Amino acid sequence: MQVTIQEADCQHKQVLNHLREGKTITNLEATFQYNITRLGDVIYRLRDKGHNIKTDLVQNTHNHQKHAVYKLISE
């Protein structure tokens, strides 16, 4: 299933508003809170629009794999 332009804009706004509140976001949070399954793409497009978003790779304590945590640094 392909995402429409309106849905993509909504996803960008949801993630940007989340980050503007001073919160971080992960793929898992984006999936459960906003039904966004391609957070990396949303972050890529927000960066392309000039938003300074930092990526930290954090090690999962359960299986020792790393996952991305995104945080808005500045706009």
Buried (B, 14 or more C-beta within 10 A) or exposed (E): EEBEEEEBEBBBEBBBEBBEEEEBBBBEBBEEEBEBEBBEBBBEBBEEEEBEBEEEEEEEEEEEEEEBBBBBEEE
